[in-house]
Amino acid sequence: MALTGVQIYKFLPKTNCKECGFPTCLAFAMKLAAGGVELALCPYVSDEGKSALAAAAKPPIRLVTVGAGEKKIEVGNETVLFRHEKTFVHPAGIVVKVKDTASADEVAKTVKDVSGYSVDRVGITFGLDGIAIQNESGDAAAFTKCVEAVGSQTDLPLILMSADPAAMGAALDKVADKKPLIYAATKDNIDQMVELAKKHGCALAVRSSDGLNELAELTKKAAEAGVEDLVIDPGVRDFAGTLVTMTQIRRLALQKRFEPLGYPVITFPGEGASSLDEEAVLAAQHIAKYAGIVVLDSFTPALVLSLITLRLNIYTDPQKPIQMKPGLYQIGEPKPESPLCVTTNFSLTYFSIAGELEGAGWASWLLVCDTEGLSVLTAWSAGKFDAEKIAKTVKGESAAEKVSHRNVIIPGGVAVLRGELEEELPDWKIMVGPREAMAVGGFLKENWKN
Ligand code: SF4
């Protein structure tokens, strides 16, 4: 049973030293009770207090690891209902399913495509997170053979999908070292699946199609039997049902601290969709609210790219924009006579302008100012992108030593800075570029004379 803020307060030193980042011990206690912080933030809690507070410090949604090694997936340990309250921390794993009824060549091709998929976005490389193997044939030998083949062809985490404990056991014997997720324990097979999870040290998915009460009973049973690394499947598949159920699960876990449902959720959007388009929309809904693992029916690069992009946006800390390191960047292989453009260190802004310069064939110098990750107009209105800042960056990065001209192009959105900047940089000609990055190629074609 979770403790209240007042109960937690009794175990704190009550010195109000503020080292935890809160103005008082009581404020810290209230936040801890709500699951928004970790006890470790207070360095002065006694050992007795620590053990008494263990229940309150326990994450409301358990952190579960699937797979082993560098590519393992970690899901769960979320502490907020809405992203803007703090941030979502463990991005939903995006996994692609293969079936043991497919030919060996088809499976090998999918495994190769999924394992080799990678995309760069805002300077970060993303890929897919795992492969699920479904025992569609119902045959233990076919399943085991398929699992063994997939395991030998990829280092991505695996999810083994079979309701038959015998088939699951045989397949686990081949790939147990990869610590796959066992999917799934149900009311009919939970005892055997729990034993397999214990034997191989793997996380276990628990599924119920008979409501959250039954699901909670099953997770309690698994936890009491010694398997606590659980992933849950509430069994609903349609749009409205998954939205309502997953929201209910998240609320129960965070607001009521209901431990039997305090686990990451696995979803199968293809099973609730009648087309790829519907699967895409449902998968997007699951990523937004509140899937830990999303298993796609097939590998479709366009679908995967859009889901990865969405996931990046949702799991970006709203209080910390994705930033570039300030500095003078080379776009292509610029020469001393190449254009010198200025922008901010918000990653999306940087990659927009860099991409447009590159696409238009303009090798350039791109001077990135430290605006704490804010975009051009936001930074300007917040007083973080002004003439003084730009001038300081031009001088600090020794731009004059890199270029043979004295022309600097500022974003059209901050044309108002031109006059002040001419005063700050009297040796430079200040050119006002376009407002939109996409127009930079045309702008340079018309205005760049070097
Ligand atoms: Fe109180 Fe500990 Fe926070 Fe200091 S660090 S204010 S003692 S809770």
Boltz pocket constraint, residues with backbone or C-beta under 6 A from the ligand:
constraints:
  - pocket:
      binder: B
      contacts: [[A, 12], [A, 13], [A, 14], [A, 15], [A, 16], [A, 17], [A, 18], [A, 19], [A, 20], [A, 21], [A, 22], [A, 23], [A, 24], [A, 25], [A, 28], [A, 41], [A, 42], [A, 43], [A, 44], [A, 45]]
      max_distance: 6.0
